Amino acid sequence: MEKYSWNLCDIFKSEDEFYSLCEEVEKDCKEILSFKGNICESSDSLYNCYNLLEKLEEKLLKIDAYATLRYHQNMQDS
């Protein structure tokens, strides 16, 4: 029943937007790896890494919420 389902457009307007954010997450993960071995070289380096991690976490939570709700919309359709 449509009236009892979640409006996933509140999270992402389209699946393309969802996949675009997934691609951003991949890029962010690669950028985080660039801090390996030099994160403590300066306070700026530490701050930038931590800031990137916070933004990455927000993106991952949004992706997870959308994917979970999308999956639970119709669990009979595997």
Secondary structure as UniProt FT lines:
FT   HELIX           2..4
FT   HELIX           8..10
FT   HELIX           15..33
FT   TURN            34..40
FT   HELIX           43..73
FT   TURN            75..76
//
